[in-house]
């Protein structure tokens, strides 16, 4: 069974223009998006291929992904409200 994509572009399709603008203008933000999407891919591979990993480790990765998603969303929302 294939897991769902949770990359930022799929998570916030209505904020794509703000996402593109922030990524282009802010290297730190772009790095957060890259880190989030890298974690998403890593988690998907681990789940799809049923790689040996402890429940604690996979939950740690998912928690980090969720925290990044929250930070990214806050920045996207602020950018959309500002302009």
Backbone as CSV, one residue per row, in Angstrom:
resi,resn,N_x,N_y,N_z,CA_x,CA_y,CA_z,C_x,C_y,C_z
1,UNK,0.848,-1.175,0.000,0.000,0.000,0.000,0.894,1.239,0.000
2,UNK,0.618,2.145,-0.905,1.396,3.365,-0.997,0.880,4.390,-0.012
3,UNK,1.814,5.056,0.640,1.410,6.103,1.566,1.210,7.406,0.810
4,UNK,0.529,8.324,1.435,0.210,9.595,0.801,1.414,10.522,0.812
5,UNK,1.436,11.418,-0.177,2.437,12.479,-0.186,2.059,13.505,0.864
6,UNK,3.031,13.931,1.634,2.807,14.983,2.614,3.763,16.141,2.376
7,UNK,4.348,16.209,1.163,5.247,17.320,0.896,4.451,18.623,0.919
8,UNK,5.152,19.713,1.111,4.503,21.004,1.331,3.622,21.426,0.155
9,UNK,4.060,21.188,-1.054,3.247,21.573,-2.215,1.898,20.848,-2.211
10,UNK,1.881,19.578,-1.781,0.625,18.832,-1.696,-0.207,19.266,-0.495
11,UNK,0.454,19.648,0.572,-0.263,20.025,1.794,-0.959,21.374,1.672
12,UNK,-0.336,22.311,0.947,-0.879,23.666,0.854,-0.971,24.125,-0.599
13,UNK,-1.770,23.454,-1.421,-1.820,23.836,-2.838,-2.368,25.245,-3.055
14,UNK,-3.212,25.721,-2.160,-3.780,27.062,-2.301,-2.783,28.163,-1.931
15,UNK,-1.649,27.778,-1.363,-0.620,28.746,-0.978,0.631,28.621,-1.851
16,UNK,0.477,28.022,-3.032,1.632,27.753,-3.889,2.389,29.019,-4.273
17,UNK,1.689,30.100,-4.596,2.399,31.320,-4.997,3.183,31.905,-3.828
18,UNK,2.612,31.886,-2.631,3.335,32.357,-1.443,4.525,31.440,-1.154
19,UNK,4.343,30.144,-1.345,5.420,29.183,-1.133,6.580,29.463,-2.085
20,UNK,6.276,29.643,-3.353,7.315,29.920,-4.346,8.055,31.210,-4.025
21,UNK,7.304,32.246,-3.667,7.909,33.548,-3.372,8.806,33.483,-2.143
22,UNK,8.331,32.841,-1.083,9.134,32.743,0.138,10.380,31.891,-0.067
23,UNK,10.241,30.818,-0.797,11.405,29.960,-1.067,12.468,30.721,-1.855
24,UNK,12.027,31.552,-2.790,12.961,32.322,-3.609,13.620,33.445,-2.818
25,UNK,12.888,34.016,-1.866,13.378,35.193,-1.156,14.088,34.883,0.164
26,UNK,13.852,33.708,0.722,14.331,33.418,2.075,14.997,32.037,2.106
27,UNK,16.319,32.031,2.180,17.071,30.770,2.163,16.742,29.890,3.368
28,UNK,16.496,30.508,4.514,16.157,29.723,5.714,14.814,29.016,5.526
29,UNK,13.842,29.745,4.996,12.535,29.160,4.737,12.655,28.038,3.711
30,UNK,13.393,28.285,2.640,13.608,27.270,1.611,14.243,26.020,2.215
31,UNK,15.165,26.208,3.148,15.789,25.074,3.830,14.806,24.289,4.677
32,UNK,13.880,25.006,5.331,12.844,24.318,6.122,11.957,23.471,5.225
33,UNK,11.567,24.038,4.074,10.726,23.294,3.138,11.483,22.073,2.616
34,UNK,12.745,22.252,2.276,13.562,21.130,1.789,13.699,20.049,2.848
35,UNK,13.956,20.453,4.085,14.091,19.486,5.184,12.771,18.743,5.385
36,UNK,11.650,19.460,5.371,10.344,18.828,5.529,10.117,17.790,4.428
37,UNK,10.363,18.196,3.178,10.099,17.292,2.061,11.050,16.098,2.062
38,UNK,12.289,16.298,2.510,13.235,15.188,2.631,12.740,14.202,3.700
39,UNK,12.292,14.725,4.820,11.735,13.857,5.871,10.517,13.102,5.365
40,UNK,9.652,13.792,4.624,8.462,13.147,4.080,8.848,11.972,3.191
41,UNK,9.813,12.191,2.315,10.265,11.103,1.440,10.868,9.959,2.238
42,UNK,11.676,10.290,3.233,12.302,9.262,4.073,11.234,8.426,4.792
43,UNK,10.244,9.078,5.353,9.170,8.382,6.062,8.407,7.476,5.103
44,UNK,8.085,7.992,3.918,7.352,7.186,2.932,8.131,5.942,2.538
45,UNK,9.431,6.083,2.314,10.251,4.931,1.945,10.267,3.910,3.084
46,UNK,10.444,4.384,4.297,10.463,3.478,5.451,9.147,2.722,5.584
47,UNK,8.040,3.423,5.373,6.731,2.785,5.511,6.432,1.855,4.341
48,UNK,6.712,2.308,3.126,6.384,1.506,1.947,7.235,0.241,1.848
49,UNK,8.491,0.367,2.199,9.393,-0.783,2.083,9.521,-1.546,3.390
50,UNK,8.773,-1.101,4.382,8.760,-1.746,5.695,10.177,-2.000,6.198
51,UNK,10.961,-0.934,6.154,12.341,-0.995,6.620,12.366,-1.202,8.130
52,UNK,13.379,-1.881,8.611,13.468,-2.091,10.067,13.831,-0.779,10.775
53,UNK,12.900,-0.269,11.528,13.090,0.948,12.309,12.160,0.846,13.509
54,UNK,12.608,1.364,14.622,11.778,1.283,15.827,10.610,2.256,15.719
55,UNK,9.551,1.948,16.450,8.393,2.833,16.489,8.791,4.218,16.997
56,UNK,9.703,4.251,17.956,10.145,5.526,18.512,10.848,6.364,17.457
57,UNK,11.664,5.743,16.624,12.394,6.477,15.586,11.456,7.020,14.514
58,UNK,10.512,6.215,14.064,9.580,6.693,13.034,8.698,7.808,13.592
59,UNK,8.297,7.692,14.849,7.496,8.740,15.474,8.306,10.024,15.636
60,UNK,9.583,9.901,15.926,10.462,11.067,16.029,10.537,11.788,14.682
61,UNK,10.685,11.033,13.599,10.716,11.625,12.266,9.391,12.307,11.934
62,UNK,8.296,11.654,12.261,6.982,12.236,11.984,6.732,13.493,12.817
63,UNK,7.207,13.502,14.048,7.054,14.681,14.898,7.847,15.849,14.327
64,UNK,9.068,15.576,13.884,9.890,16.633,13.282,9.220,17.175,12.009
65,UNK,8.678,16.261,11.186,7.976,16.679,9.967,6.781,17.564,10.317
66,UNK,6.015,17.180,11.312,4.838,17.957,11.714,5.236,19.328,12.260
67,UNK,6.305,19.390,13.039,6.762,20.671,13.588,7.203,21.600,12.457
68,UNK,7.915,21.064,11.478,8.324,21.872,10.332,7.104,22.345,9.542
69,UNK,6.144,21.466,9.364,4.924,21.832,8.635,4.219,22.987,9.336
70,UNK,4.125,22.944,10.653,3.488,24.019,11.408,4.235,25.340,11.225
71,UNK,5.567,25.298,11.310,6.367,26.511,11.139,6.200,27.079,9.732
72,UNK,6.230,26.198,8.756,6.080,26.618,7.362,4.701,27.235,7.142
73,UNK,3.672,26.606,7.668,2.318,27.134,7.506,2.189,28.521,8.127
74,UNK,2.747,28.703,9.305,2.677,30.010,9.961,3.324,31.087,9.096
75,UNK,4.473,30.772,8.517,5.163,31.736,7.647,4.361,31.993,6.372
76,UNK,3.779,30.950,5.798,2.981,31.115,4.584,1.732,31.965,4.854
77,UNK,1.089,31.691,5.960,-0.114,32.442,6.308,0.208,33.914,6.541
78,UNK,1.318,34.175,7.244,1.733,35.553,7.490,2.060,36.271,6.181
79,UNK,2.725,35.572,5.262,3.061,36.175,3.971,1.808,36.464,3.159
80,UNK,0.860,35.565,3.206,-0.385,35.770,2.446,-1.163,36.937,3.015
81,UNK,-1.216,37.053,4.335,-1.935,38.153,4.979,-1.246,39.494,4.728
82,UNK,0.084,39.474,4.614,0.844,40.717,4.411,0.753,41.224,2.973
83,UNK,0.491,40.332,2.065,0.499,40.828,0.699,-0.316,40.041,-0.204
